[in-house]
């Protein structure tokens, strides 16, 4: 699917899709599921893929519950 076709399906402009694909703009959880729906991917599969990406790439804030020494 082209960026233009995806943008039309989502109600966004092509430039926004391009910025998201280039990691120049963050996406909401709602947008992630809307993209999956537009691309014919089941919500359960989108959730699994999102979890895999989070595990592989996301920076997590330090825990508030652990001592600094741990």
N, C-alpha and C positions, 0 to 999 in steps of 0.2 A: 504494500500500500504506500502511495506517495505521501509526502508530508502535507501536501495540499488536500488530498482526499481525507487524510486523518484529521486535519484541522477542520475541514468542513463537517465531518462526522461529530466532532467534539464541540463545535461552535466557537472555535478559536481561529486565529489567523495563522498562516504558515510560519511566520517569523517566530511565534511563540513555540510552536512545535520544534522548530529548529533550535531555539535557545534551550529547551528542555533536553533535547537529544544531545546537545553539546555540553550539558551540565552547567549551563550558564544561568539556569533558573531552577529553583526547587519546585517540586510538585507535591500536592496534597495527597493524602490517602484516597480521597474521593477521586481525584484525577487519575491515580494509578488504576483504580478499578474501572473507571470510565474508558481509559485507554485499552485495558484488557478486553472489555466488552466490545469496543469498536473493532478490535483485532480478532474477535472470535475466541478469546481465551476465557475459560471458566474462572469464576471468582476464586474458587478454591486453588486453582493453579496459580493465579496471580498472587494470592497470599503466600504460597510456598516460594515462589520466585522472589517476592519482595523480602521475605525472611532470609533467603539465601544471600541476596545482595547486601542486606543490612549486616549479616554476620561477617561477610567478606570485606566490607568496605567502611562501615560506619564507625565514626569515633564516638565513643561513649564518654559521658562526663564521669569524673571520679565518683565513687560511691560515697554517699553521706554516712554510711553505716560501718565502714571499715576504718580502722586506725591508720594514720599515715605510715606507720612502720610496716604494715602488712604487705 
